[in-house]
Amino acid sequence: MKLNLSRPLIVFDLETTGLDLVKDRIIQISYIKVYPDGKEERENIFVNPEKEIPAEVTVLTGISNQDVKNKPTFKEVATSLSKKFEGCDFAGFNSNHFDVPMLAEEFLRSGIDFDFSHSRLIDAQTIFHKMERRNLAAAYKFYCGHKMEDDFEAHRADQDTEATYRVLMGELDKYNPEVQTEPDRCLENNMDKLAEFSKNNDNVDFAGRIIWKEMTDNSGKPILDEKGNALKHEVFNFGKYKGWDVTEVLRRDPGYFSWMLGNDFTYNTKQVLTRIRLREFNKKK
């Protein structure tokens, strides 16, 4: 099935030194850029993380410190990547939970404010888990009819990217409304609806330190907008102000903003908090 695209889609995967968004770094990024006319461009980039790759990561990925020793740093490829990714949507496997947040952090560390808020983020893993609830290898066998180990080398970004792309197209084939008889097992070949279906949290920032929460009146009933949708506001999801409205905390305790900026939170969390603060400041003008 040909993807129904209104703008380019970046299908990508990362390999990293670990899973910590603050401390770990990308060592490999691979992507397929799919254009609305069906044209595809592939790129596979090894990155010098400027830190040691743990032995367990080398065992898992086959990527050693020697392999990336003379490769460019992420900062050296960031500008080129941001230009190639501009105006695109993004798809991956577990990408909404890890790959997109990690990529956003690396861009911010490189001084590039790449705004993912205008991109539709499609997570093939979320679609798979909601439909079948298994992992990438099982998804590949289920949707593509082959064992992943027969077709690919495990735990390499370029291999996993290719598998993810095939899984996503297989999902659209299987859940095509024209072939499905069960309404709740239908997926439209539409990037807006796929992005919405891929969501499974109310995070405002990628790390989930700030989340969306429904606004309620004094009786606890949801406050609705003119279309009947529940209004939401940003609240902290950790610490002494957990569950508190972010703007209320910034008003009552201005020092909390400075404390967060000076502590070990992701760049993205600090960026989101700063945007909320500036938004409220501009409202007062």
DRENGUFI-72261 format. One record per atom (N, C-alpha, C): x, y, z. Coordinates in steps of 0.2 Angstrom, whole numbers, padded with zeros to 4 digits, always signed. Layout:
REM residues N
XYZ ...
//
This chain:
REM residues 285
+0004-0006+0000 +0000+0000+0000 +0004+0006+0000 +0003+0011-0004 +0006+0017-0004 +0003+0022+0001 +0008+0025+0005 +0006+0029+0010 +0002+0035+0007 -0003+0037+0011 -0007+0043+0009 -0004+0049+0012 +0000+0053+0009 +0004+0058+0012 +0002+0065+0009 +0002+0070+0014 +0001+0077+0012 +0007+0081+0012 +0012+0078+0016 +0019+0081+0016 +0024+0075+0018 +0030+0076+0017 +0035+0070+0018 +0034+0067+0025 +0036+0061+0025 +0036+0057+0031 +0043+0054+0033 +0045+0056+0039 +0052+0053+0041 +0051+0047+0045 +0052+0041+0042 +0052+0035+0046 +0059+0034+0049 +0060+0033+0055 +0067+0033+0058 +0068+0029+0064 +0074+0028+0066 +0076+0024+0072 +0083+0027+0074 +0084+0026+0081 +0090+0029+0084 +0093+0023+0088 +0100+0023+0088 +0103+0019+0093 +0107+0024+0097 +0107+0023+0104 +0110+0027+0108 +0115+0024+0113 +0118+0028+0117 +0122+0025+0123 +0118+0023+0129 +0112+0024+0129 +0108+0022+0134 +0101+0025+0133 +0097+0025+0139 +0090+0027+0138 +0088+0034+0142 +0094+0037+0145 +0093+0043+0149 +0093+0049+0144 +0087+0053+0144 +0087+0058+0139 +0092+0064+0141 +0094+0064+0147 +0098+0070+0149 +0105+0068+0148 +0107+0062+0150 +0114+0060+0150 +0117+0056+0143 +0112+0052+0140 +0114+0048+0135 +0114+0052+0128 +0117+0049+0123 +0118+0052+0116 +0117+0047+0111 +0115+0050+0105 +0114+0046+0099 +0121+0043+0096 +0121+0037+0094 +0127+0034+0091 +0125+0032+0083 +0119+0032+0082 +0117+0030+0075 +0110+0033+0074 +0109+0036+0068 +0102+0038+0066 +0101+0036+0059 +0096+0032+0058 +0094+0030+0051 +0087+0032+0049 +0086+0034+0043 +0079+0037+0041 +0077+0035+0034 +0071+0035+0033 +0068+0034+0026 +0064+0040+0025 +0065+0045+0021 +0061+0050+0019 +0056+0049+0013 +0050+0048+0015 +0045+0046+0010 +0041+0052+0008 +0041+0054+0001 +0037+0060-0001 +0030+0058-0003 +0026+0063-0004 +0019+0062-0006 +0018+0058-0013 +0023+0059-0017 +0023+0056-0024 +0026+0049-0023 +0028+0046-0018 +0030+0040-0017 +0038+0039-0017 +0041+0044-0019 +0049+0044-0019 +0051+0043-0012 +0057+0039-0012 +0060+0037-0005 +0067+0039-0005 +0069+0042+0000 +0076+0044+0001 +0079+0040+0008 +0084+0037+0008 +0087+0034+0014 +0094+0037+0016 +0095+0037+0022 +0101+0039+0025 +0103+0036+0031 +0109+0034+0032 +0111+0030+0038 +0117+0034+0041 +0117+0037+0047 +0122+0041+0049 +0125+0038+0056 +0131+0037+0057 +0134+0035+0063 +0137+0041+0066 +0136+0042+0073 +0138+0048+0076 +0142+0047+0082 +0147+0051+0083 +0152+0051+0088 +0148+0054+0094 +0147+0050+0099 +0143+0053+0105 +0147+0057+0110 +0154+0057+0109 +0158+0061+0113 +0158+0058+0120 +0157+0052+0121 +0157+0049+0127 +0158+0041+0126 +0160+0037+0131 +0161+0030+0130 +0154+0027+0129 +0154+0022+0124 +0148+0018+0123 +0149+0012+0128 +0144+0011+0132 +0144+0005+0137 +0145-0002+0133 +0148-0006+0136 +0150-0013+0133 +0143-0016+0132 +0138-0015+0136 +0132-0019+0134 +0128-0016+0128 +0129-0010+0127 +0126-0007+0121 +0130-0009+0115 +0137-0010+0115 +0141-0013+0110 +0138-0020+0108 +0137-0024+0113 +0135-0031+0112 +0128-0031+0109 +0124-0026+0111 +0117-0026+0108 +0117-0024+0101 +0121-0018+0100 +0120-0015+0093 +0126-0017+0088 +0131-0019+0091 +0137-0021+0087 +0141-0014+0085 +0139-0009+0088 +0143-0002+0087 +0148-0001+0093 +0154+0000+0091 +0159+0000+0096 +0162+0008+0096 +0166+0009+0101 +0169+0016+0102 +0173+0017+0096 +0177+0012+0093 +0181+0012+0087 +0177+0014+0081 +0171+0011+0081 +0167+0012+0075 +0165+0020+0074 +0164+0023+0080 +0161+0030+0079 +0167+0035+0081 +0173+0033+0082 +0179+0037+0084 +0180+0043+0079 +0179+0042+0072 +0181+0047+0067 +0174+0049+0064 +0168+0048+0067 +0162+0050+0064 +0160+0057+0067 +0156+0061+0063 +0154+0067+0065 +0150+0067+0072 +0150+0073+0076 +0146+0073+0082 +0139+0075+0079 +0134+0074+0084 +0127+0076+0082 +0127+0084+0080 +0131+0088+0084 +0131+0095+0082 +0133+0096+0075 +0138+0092+0073 +0140+0093+0066 +0135+0091+0061 +0131+0087+0062 +0126+0085+0057 +0119+0088+0058 +0118+0092+0064 +0111+0094+0066 +0108+0099+0061 +0112+0104+0059 +0109+0109+0054 +0107+0105+0048 +0111+0101+0045 +0109+0097+0039 +0103+0093+0040 +0102+0090+0046 +0096+0086+0047 +0090+0090+0048 +0091+0095+0052 +0085+0100+0053 +0082+0102+0047 +0086+0104+0042 +0084+0106+0035 +0080+0101+0032 +0083+0094+0032 +0080+0089+0029 +0073+0087+0032 +0073+0088+0038 +0067+0086+0042 +0061+0091+0042 +0063+0097+0040 +0059+0103+0041 +0052+0102+0037 +0046+0103+0040 +0040+0102+0037 +0038+0095+0036 +0041+0090+0040 +0039+0083+0039 +0035+0080+0045 +0032+0075+0044 +0029+0071+0049 +0034+0066+0051 +0033+0062+0057 +0038+0057+0059 +0035+0051+0061 +0038+0045+0059 +0035+0039+0061 +0041+0034+0064 +0040+0030+0069 +0045+0026+0071 +0042+0020+0075 +0046+0016+0079 +0043+0011+0083 +0045+0012+0090 +0041+0014+0094 +0042+0017+0101 +0045+0024+0100 +0044+0027+0095 +0047+0034+0094 +0044+0039+0098 +0037+0039+0099 +0034+0044+0103 +0037+0044+0110 +0039+0039+0113 +0041+0038+0120 +0049+0039+0120 +0052+0037+0115 +0060+0038+0116 +0063+0042+0110 +0062+0039+0104 +0066+0042+0098 +0065+0050+0097 +0059+0052+0097 +0057+0059+0096 +0060+0063+0102 +0059+0061+0108 +0061+0065+0114 +0069+0065+0113 +0072+0060+0112 +0080+0060+0112 +0082+0064+0106 +0079+0064+0100 +0081+0068+0094 +0080+0075+0096 +0074+0077+0099 +0073+0084+0101 +0078+0087+0106 +0080+0082+0111 +0086+0084+0115 +0092+0086+0112 +0094+0081+0107 +0100+0082+0103 +0100+0088+0099 +0095+0090+0096 +0094+0096+0092 +0095+0102+0097 +0092+0102+0103 +0092+0108+0108 +0099+0108+0110 +0102+0103+0112 +0109+0103+0114 +0114+0106+0109 +0112+0106+0102 +0116+0108+0097 +0114+0115+0095 +0109+0118+0099 +0107+0125+0098 +0102+0126+0093 +0098+0120+0091 +0093+0121+0086 +0086+0119+0089 +0082+0124+0089 +0075+0123+0092 +0070+0120+0086 +0071+0113+0085 +0067+0110+0080 +0060+0109+0084 +0055+0112+0081 +0048+0112+0084 +0044+0106+0081 +0044+0100+0085 +0040+0095+0083 +0032+0096+0084 +0030+0101+0087 +0023+0102+0089 +0019+0103+0082 +0023+0105+0077 +0019+0106+0070 +0019+0099+0066 +0022+0094+0069 +0023+0088+0065 +0018+0083+0068 +0015+0078+0063 +0011+0073+0066 +0016+0067+0068 +0015+0064+0074 +0020+0059+0076 +0016+0053+0076 +0019+0048+0072 +0015+0042+0071 +0020+0036+0074 +0017+0032+0079 +0021+0027+0082 +0018+0020+0080 +0022+0017+0076 +0020+0010+0074 +0019+0005+0080 +0023+0006+0085 +0023+0002+0091 +0016+0003+0095 +0014+0009+0095 +0008+0011+0099 +0002+0008+0095 +0002+0009+0088 -0003+0006+0084 -0003-0002+0085 +0003-0005+0085 +0003-0012+0085 +0001-0014+0092 +0003-0011+0098 +0001-0013+0104 -0007-0012+0105 -0010-0007+0102 -0017-0006+0103 -0021-0012+0099 -0018-0014+0094 -0021-0019+0089 -0019-0026+0091 -0013-0027+0093 -0010-0034+0094 -0006-0035+0100 -0003-0030+0103 +0001-0030+0109 +0006-0035+0109 +0011-0034+0105 +0018-0037+0105 +0023-0033+0103 +0029-0036+0101 +0035-0032+0100 +0037-0031+0092 +0042-0028+0091 +0044-0027+0083 +0045-0033+0080 +0048-0038+0083 +0050-0044+0079 +0043-0048+0078 +0039-0048+0083 +0032-0051+0082 +0028-0047+0077 +0028-0040+0077 +0025-0036+0072 +0027-0038+0065 +0034-0038+0064 +0036-0040+0058 +0034-0046+0055 +0034-0052+0059 +0031-0058+0057 +0024-0058+0056 +0020-0054+0060 +0013-0054+0059 +0011-0050+0053 +0014-0044+0052 +0012-0040+0046 +0015-0042+0040 +0021-0044+0040 +0025-0045+0034 +0026-0052+0032 +0025-0057+0037 +0025-0064+0035 +0032-0067+0035 +0037-0064+0038 +0044-0066+0038 +0046-0066+0046 +0051-0070+0047 +0054-0069+0054 +0059-0063+0053 +0060-0059+0057 +0064-0053+0057 +0071-0055+0057 +0073-0060+0061 +0080-0062+0061 +0082-0065+0054 +0078-0067+0050 +0079-0070+0043 +0081-0064+0038 +0078-0059+0039 +0078-0053+0035 +0083-0048+0037 +0084-0047+0043 +0088-0041+0046 +0093-0043+0051 +0098-0039+0052 +0103-0040+0058 +0100-0036+0064 +0099-0039+0069 +0096-0036+0075 +0099-0030+0078 +0095-0026+0081 +0097-0020+0085 +0102-0015+0081 +0101-0014+0074 +0104-0009+0071 +0099-0004+0068 +0100+0002+0069 +0095+0007+0067 +0093+0007+0060 +0097+0005+0055 +0095+0005+0048 +0091-0001+0047 +0093-0007+0050 +0089-0013+0050 +0082-0012+0053 +0082-0009+0059 +0075-0008+0062 +0071-0003+0059 +0074+0002+0056 +0070+0007+0052 +0067+0004+0046 +0070+0000+0042 +0067-0003+0037 +0062-0008+0039 +0063-0012+0044 +0057-0016+0047 +0051-0012+0049 +0052-0006+0052 +0047-0002+0055 +0043+0001+0049 +0046+0003+0044 +0043+0005+0038 +0038+0000+0035 +0041-0006+0034 +0037-0012+0031 +0031-0013+0036 +0032-0013+0043 +0027-0015+0047 +0021-0009+0047 +0023-0003+0046 +0018+0002+0046 +0014+0001+0040 +0017+0000+0034 +0013-0001+0028 +0009-0008+0029 +0012-0013+0032 +0008-0019+0033 +0002-0018+0038 +0003-0013+0043 -0003-0011+0047 -0009-0008+0043 -0007-0004+0039 -0012+0000+0035 -0015-0005+0030 -0012-0010+0027 -0015-0015+0023 -0020-0019+0027 -0018-0021+0033 -0022-0026+0037 -0028-0022+0040 -0027-0016+0042 -0033-0013+0045 -0036-0008+0040 -0035-0009+0034 -0039-0005+0029 -0046-0006+0029 -0050+0000+0030 -0057-0001+0031 -0061-0005+0025 -0058-0005+0019 -0061-0009+0014 -0060-0016+0015 -0056-0019+0019 -0055-0026+0020 -0057-0028+0027 -0057-0024+0032 -0059-0025+0039 -0067-0025+0039 -0069-0030+0043 -0076-0031+0044 -0078-0028+0051 -0073-0027+0056 -0074-0025+0062 -0073-0017+0063 -0077-0013+0064 -0076-0006+0064 -0070-0003+0069 -0070-0007+0074 -0065-0005+0079 -0058-0007+0077 -0057-0011+0072 -0051-0013+0069 -0049-0010+0063 -0052-0004+0061 -0050+0000+0055 -0046+0005+0056 -0041+0006+0052 -0036+0012+0052 -0036+0016+0045 -0038+0022+0045 -0038+0026+0039 -0030+0027+0037 -0029+0028+0031 -0022+0029+0028 -0022+0037+0028 -0022+0040+0034 -0022+0047+0035 -0018+0049+0041 -0013+0053+0039 -0008+0055+0044 -0010+0058+0051 -0015+0062+0050 -0018+0065+0056 -0021+0060+0060 -0025+0056+0058 -0028+0050+0062 -0024+0045+0064 -0018+0044+0061 -0013+0039+0063 -0009+0042+0069 -0008+0049+0068 -0004+0052+0074 -0009+0053+0080 -0015+0054+0079 -0020+0054+0085 -0020+0047+0088 -0021+0042+0084 -0021+0035+0086 -0015+0033+0090 -0009+0036+0088 -0002+0034+0091 -0002+0037+0098 -0006+0042+0100 -0005+0045+0106 -0008+0041+0112 -0004+0040+0117 -0007+0036+0123 -0005+0040+0130 -0004+0046+0129 -0003+0050+0136 -0005+0057+0134 -0005+0061+0140 -0007+0068+0140 -0001+0073+0141 +0005+0070+0139 +0011+0074+0141 +0012+0081+0137 +0014+0086+0140 +0015+0092+0137 +0022+0093+0135 +0027+0090+0139 +0034+0090+0137 +0035+0082+0136 +0040+0080+0132 +0041+0073+0131 +0043+0069+0137 +0046+0072+0142 +0047+0068+0148 +0042+0067+0152 +0036+0070+0151 +0030+0070+0155 +0030+0073+0162 +0035+0078+0163 +0035+0082+0169 +0029+0087+0170 +0027+0089+0164 +0021+0093+0164 +0016+0089+0159 +0009+0089+0161 +0004+0085+0158 -0002+0089+0157 -0006+0087+0152 -0013+0091+0152 -0018+0087+0156 -0022+0091+0160 -0027+0089+0164 -0034+0092+0163 -0039+0089+0163 -0046+0092+0162 -0047+0097+0167 -0050+0103+0165 -0052+0108+0170 -0059+0106+0173 -0060+0107+0179 -0067+0105+0182 -0069+0111+0186 -0076+0112+0187 -0079+0117+0191 -0079+0115+0198 -0082+0119+0202 -0082+0118+0210 -0085+0111+0211 -0090+0109+0207 -0093+0102+0209 -0089+0096+0206 -0084+0098+0203 -0080+0092+0200 -0082+0090+0193 -0086+0094+0190 -0088+0092+0183 -0084+0095+0178 -0082+0092+0172 -0078+0095+0167 -0080+0101+0164 -0076+0106+0163 -0078+0112+0160 -0077+0111+0152 -0082+0113+0148 -0082+0111+0141 -0082+0118+0137 -0079+0117+0131 -0079+0123+0127 -0085+0123+0123 -0085+0128+0118 -0091+0129+0114 -0093+0123+0110 -0088+0119+0108 -0090+0113+0104 -0091+0106+0109 -0091+0107+0115 -0093+0102+0120 -0087+0098+0122 -0081+0100+0120 -0075+0096+0122 -0072+0099+0129 -0069+0094+0132 -0067+0096+0139 -0061+0101+0138 -0061+0106+0142 -0055+0111+0142 -0049+0108+0147 -0043+0109+0144 -0038+0106+0148 -0033+0112+0150 -0029+0110+0155 -0024+0115+0157 -0017+0111+0159 -0012+0115+0159 -0005+0111+0160 -0004+0111+0168 -0002+0105+0170 -0001+0104+0178 +0006+0100+0178 +0009+0101+0184 +0015+0098+0185 +0013+0091+0187 +0018+0086+0185 +0017+0079+0186 +0022+0076+0190 +0025+0080+0195 +0030+0077+0199 +0031+0082+0205 +0035+0080+0210 +0037+0084+0215 +0032+0087+0220 +0033+0092+0223 +0029+0095+0228 +0023+0099+0225 +0023+0100+0219 +0018+0104+0216 +0014+0099+0211 +0015+0093+0212 +0011+0088+0207 +0004+0089+0208 +0001+0090+0202 -0006+0091+0201 -0008+0098+0201 -0003+0103+0202 -0005+0110+0202 -0004+0113+0195 -0008+0118+0194 -0008+0121+0188 -0001+0125+0187 +0002+0124+0182 +0009+0127+0181 +0009+0134+0181 +0004+0138+0178 +0004+0145+0179 +0003+0147+0186 -0001+0144+0190 -0003+0146+0196 +0004+0145+0201 +0008+0140+0199 +0014+0139+0203 +0019+0144+0201 +0019+0146+0195 +0024+0151+0193 +0022+0158+0196 +0016+0159+0197 +0013+0165+0200 +0015+0165+0207 +0014+0160+0211 +0014+0160+0218 +0022+0159+0220 +0025+0155+0216 +0032+0153+0218 +0037+0154+0212 +0038+0161+0210 +0043+0162+0204 +0049+0159+0205 +0052+0157+0210 +0058+0154+0211 +0058+0147+0208 +0053+0144+0208 +0052+0137+0206 +0054+0136+0198 +0053+0141+0195 +0055+0142+0188 +0063+0142+0187 +0066+0146+0191 +0073+0146+0191 +0076+0140+0193 +0073+0137+0198 +0075+0130+0201 +0075+0125+0196 +0070+0124+0192 +0069+0119+0187 +0075+0121+0181 +0075+0127+0179 +0080+0128+0174 +0087+0127+0176 +0089+0127+0182 +0096+0126+0185 +0097+0118+0187 +0092+0114+0186 +0093+0107+0188 +0092+0102+0183 +0093+0096+0184 +0094+0091+0179 +0087+0088+0176 +0084+0093+0172 +0078+0092+0168 +0080+0092+0161 +0076+0089+0157 +0078+0089+0150 +0077+0096+0147 +0081+0097+0141 +0081+0104+0138 +0073+0105+0136 +0070+0100+0134 +0063+0100+0131 +0059+0102+0137 +0059+0100+0143 +0055+0101+0148 +0056+0109+0150 +0062+0111+0150 +0064+0118+0152 +0061+0123+0146 +0061+0120+0140 +0059+0124+0134 +0051+0125+0135 +0048+0120+0137 +0041+0120+0137 +0039+0124+0143 +0042+0124+0149 +0041+0128+0154 +0042+0135+0153 +0047+0137+0149 +0049+0144+0147 +0043+0147+0143 +0041+0142+0138 +0035+0145+0133 +0029+0146+0137 +0027+0142+0142 +0021+0143+0146 +0022+0150+0150 +0028+0151+0153 +0030+0157+0157 +0029+0163+0152 +0032+0163+0146 +0032+0169+0142 +0025+0170+0139 +0021+0164+0138 +0014+0165+0136 +0010+0169+0141 +0011+0167+0147 +0007+0171+0153 +0009+0178+0154 +0016+0179+0153 +0018+0186+0153 +0015+0190+0148 +0015+0187+0142 +0012+0191+0136 +0005+0193+0137 +0001+0189+0141 -0006+0190+0142 -0007+0196+0146 -0002+0197+0151 -0003+0203+0155 -0002+0209+0152 +0002+0209+0146 +0003+0216+0143 -0003+0219+0140 
//
